[in-house]
Amino acid sequence: MATQLESSLHISDLILQASPVVQLVMLILVLASLLSWYLIAKLHMTFKKAKQGDEHFQKVFWSGAELNTLYNNAQVNSKREGLEDIFYHGMGEFLKLKKTKAHTEQTIDGTERILRVGLSRDQGQMEQGLGTLASIGSVAPYIGLFGTVWGIMNAFIGLAQVEQVTLGTVAPGIAEALVATAIGLFAAIPAVLAFNHYTAKGEQVYSDRALFSEEMVALLQRQSVGSTQEAE
């Protein structure tokens, strides 16, 4: 009897024989899991590309290249991203304010403001998908739990119509209900881990870019003060 029961309980059979509501729950969770893995792969490639791009631009920036040359190179690069894009907008604002002969303090303040805007904009673009991962990680277990509760409820309703209750009559209904919880956890756990991982990486990238922006502003300030003193 035990062998017969064991051989009859296959996950594929449980899914196919589940009630329409439980099957719908399972389908939603499978789609959520696929979406989360797509977002994880996308975030991995995005952060990898951002790290490589930032490291390359920092090497060029601190190699002694002229800022105007870097600005001109960034201007013709329509695919600029990360630090190069932040530098381009900050340097553009600096040169624009210099042309208007604004005071050094106003020029630096305006440049800092544009750099902060660029940091926030690029950070938001880089972290697209984190909110969805957070939602999947927090909601998927409850969707799976709903499927489990519905399946167990149907199982007990079915038992009310059976004169003799045996393990064979109870097990399939309970098992199909628990599959929904398992799929919910399968969708939620990777999403939560990925959200925490890429949130930490995002904070590190932002910190590195913010530090670069501060160093860039300090460099521009020294150049502005030096040119002002020469003019006097």
Contacts in CASP RR format, 6 or more apart in sequence:
PFRMAT RR
TARGET T0000
AUTHOR 0000-0000-0000
METHOD contacts of the structure
MODEL  1
MATQLESSLHISDLILQASPVVQLVMLILVLASLLSWYLIAKLHMTFKKA
KQGDEHFQKVFWSGAELNTLYNNAQVNSKREGLEDIFYHGMGEFLKLKKT
KAHTEQTIDGTERILRVGLSRDQGQMEQGLGTLASIGSVAPYIGLFGTVW
GIMNAFIGLAQVEQVTLGTVAPGIAEALVATAIGLFAAIPAVLAFNHYTA
KGEQVYSDRALFSEEMVALLQRQSVGSTQEAE
5 167 0 8 1.000
5 168 0 8 1.000
5 171 0 8 1.000
8 172 0 8 1.000
9 171 0 8 1.000
9 172 0 8 1.000
9 175 0 8 1.000
11 179 0 8 1.000
14 172 0 8 1.000
14 173 0 8 1.000
14 175 0 8 1.000
14 176 0 8 1.000
14 179 0 8 1.000
15 23 0 8 1.000
15 26 0 8 1.000
15 176 0 8 1.000
15 179 0 8 1.000
17 172 0 8 1.000
17 176 0 8 1.000
18 26 0 8 1.000
18 151 0 8 1.000
18 176 0 8 1.000
18 179 0 8 1.000
18 180 0 8 1.000
19 150 0 8 1.000
19 151 0 8 1.000
19 154 0 8 1.000
19 176 0 8 1.000
21 147 0 8 1.000
21 150 0 8 1.000
21 151 0 8 1.000
22 147 0 8 1.000
22 150 0 8 1.000
22 151 0 8 1.000
22 154 0 8 1.000
22 176 0 8 1.000
22 177 0 8 1.000
22 180 0 8 1.000
25 143 0 8 1.000
25 144 0 8 1.000
25 146 0 8 1.000
25 147 0 8 1.000
25 150 0 8 1.000
25 180 0 8 1.000
26 179 0 8 1.000
26 180 0 8 1.000
26 183 0 8 1.000
28 143 0 8 1.000
29 140 0 8 1.000
29 143 0 8 1.000
29 144 0 8 1.000
29 180 0 8 1.000
29 183 0 8 1.000
29 184 0 8 1.000
29 186 0 8 1.000
29 187 0 8 1.000
30 183 0 8 1.000
30 187 0 8 1.000
32 136 0 8 1.000
32 140 0 8 1.000
32 143 0 8 1.000
32 187 0 8 1.000
32 191 0 8 1.000
33 136 0 8 1.000
33 140 0 8 1.000
33 183 0 8 1.000
33 184 0 8 1.000
33 186 0 8 1.000
33 187 0 8 1.000
33 190 0 8 1.000
35 132 0 8 1.000
35 136 0 8 1.000
36 132 0 8 1.000
36 133 0 8 1.000
36 136 0 8 1.000
36 137 0 8 1.000
36 187 0 8 1.000
36 190 0 8 1.000
36 191 0 8 1.000
36 194 0 8 1.000
37 190 0 8 1.000
39 129 0 8 1.000
39 132 0 8 1.000
39 133 0 8 1.000
39 194 0 8 1.000
40 133 0 8 1.000
40 190 0 8 1.000
40 191 0 8 1.000
40 194 0 8 1.000
42 129 0 8 1.000
43 127 0 8 1.000
43 129 0 8 1.000
43 130 0 8 1.000
43 194 0 8 1.000
43 198 0 8 1.000
46 126 0 8 1.000
47 126 0 8 1.000
47 198 0 8 1.000
47 201 0 8 1.000
47 202 0 8 1.000
47 205 0 8 1.000
49 81 0 8 1.000
50 81 0 8 1.000
50 82 0 8 1.000
50 126 0 8 1.000
50 205 0 8 1.000
51 205 0 8 1.000
53 81 0 8 1.000
53 82 0 8 1.000
53 83 0 8 1.000
53 84 0 8 1.000
54 82 0 8 1.000
54 83 0 8 1.000
54 205 0 8 1.000
54 208 0 8 1.000
54 209 0 8 1.000
54 212 0 8 1.000
57 82 0 8 1.000
57 83 0 8 1.000
57 84 0 8 1.000
57 87 0 8 1.000
58 83 0 8 1.000
58 212 0 8 1.000
60 70 0 8 1.000
61 70 0 8 1.000
61 83 0 8 1.000
61 87 0 8 1.000
61 212 0 8 1.000
61 216 0 8 1.000
67 91 0 8 1.000
67 219 0 8 1.000
67 220 0 8 1.000
67 223 0 8 1.000
70 87 0 8 1.000
70 91 0 8 1.000
71 87 0 8 1.000
71 88 0 8 1.000
71 91 0 8 1.000
71 92 0 8 1.000
71 95 0 8 1.000
74 80 0 8 1.000
74 84 0 8 1.000
74 85 0 8 1.000
74 87 0 8 1.000
74 88 0 8 1.000
74 91 0 8 1.000
75 88 0 8 1.000
77 84 0 8 1.000
80 88 0 8 1.000
81 122 0 8 1.000
82 122 0 8 1.000
82 126 0 8 1.000
82 209 0 8 1.000
83 209 0 8 1.000
83 212 0 8 1.000
85 118 0 8 1.000
85 122 0 8 1.000
86 115 0 8 1.000
86 118 0 8 1.000
86 119 0 8 1.000
86 122 0 8 1.000
86 209 0 8 1.000
86 212 0 8 1.000
86 213 0 8 1.000
87 216 0 8 1.000
89 114 0 8 1.000
89 115 0 8 1.000
89 117 0 8 1.000
89 118 0 8 1.000
90 111 0 8 1.000
90 114 0 8 1.000
90 115 0 8 1.000
90 118 0 8 1.000
90 216 0 8 1.000
91 111 0 8 1.000
92 114 0 8 1.000
93 110 0 8 1.000
93 111 0 8 1.000
93 113 0 8 1.000
93 114 0 8 1.000
94 107 0 8 1.000
94 111 0 8 1.000
94 220 0 8 1.000
97 106 0 8 1.000
97 107 0 8 1.000
97 110 0 8 1.000
97 111 0 8 1.000
98 107 0 8 1.000
98 224 0 8 1.000
104 221 0 8 1.000
104 224 0 8 1.000
104 225 0 8 1.000
104 228 0 8 1.000
107 224 0 8 1.000
108 217 0 8 1.000
108 220 0 8 1.000
108 221 0 8 1.000
108 224 0 8 1.000
111 217 0 8 1.000
111 220 0 8 1.000
112 213 0 8 1.000
112 217 0 8 1.000
115 213 0 8 1.000
115 216 0 8 1.000
115 217 0 8 1.000
116 213 0 8 1.000
119 206 0 8 1.000
119 209 0 8 1.000
119 210 0 8 1.000
119 213 0 8 1.000
122 209 0 8 1.000
123 202 0 8 1.000
123 205 0 8 1.000
123 206 0 8 1.000
123 209 0 8 1.000
126 202 0 8 1.000
126 205 0 8 1.000
127 198 0 8 1.000
127 199 0 8 1.000
127 202 0 8 1.000
130 195 0 8 1.000
130 198 0 8 1.000
130 199 0 8 1.000
131 195 0 8 1.000
133 191 0 8 1.000
133 192 0 8 1.000
133 194 0 8 1.000
133 195 0 8 1.000
133 198 0 8 1.000
134 191 0 8 1.000
134 195 0 8 1.000
136 187 0 8 1.000
136 188 0 8 1.000
136 191 0 8 1.000
137 187 0 8 1.000
137 188 0 8 1.000
137 189 0 8 1.000
137 191 0 8 1.000
137 192 0 8 1.000
137 195 0 8 1.000
138 188 0 8 1.000
138 192 0 8 1.000
140 184 0 8 1.000
140 185 0 8 1.000
140 187 0 8 1.000
140 188 0 8 1.000
140 191 0 8 1.000
141 181 0 8 1.000
141 184 0 8 1.000
141 185 0 8 1.000
141 188 0 8 1.000
143 184 0 8 1.000
144 180 0 8 1.000
144 181 0 8 1.000
144 183 0 8 1.000
144 184 0 8 1.000
145 180 0 8 1.000
145 181 0 8 1.000
146 180 0 8 1.000
147 177 0 8 1.000
147 180 0 8 1.000
147 181 0 8 1.000
148 177 0 8 1.000
148 178 0 8 1.000
148 180 0 8 1.000
148 181 0 8 1.000
149 177 0 8 1.000
150 177 0 8 1.000
151 173 0 8 1.000
151 176 0 8 1.000
151 177 0 8 1.000
151 180 0 8 1.000
152 173 0 8 1.000
152 174 0 8 1.000
152 177 0 8 1.000
154 173 0 8 1.000
154 177 0 8 1.000
155 170 0 8 1.000
155 172 0 8 1.000
155 173 0 8 1.000
155 174 0 8 1.000
155 177 0 8 1.000
159 165 0 8 1.000
159 169 0 8 1.000
159 170 0 8 1.000
162 169 0 8 1.000
END
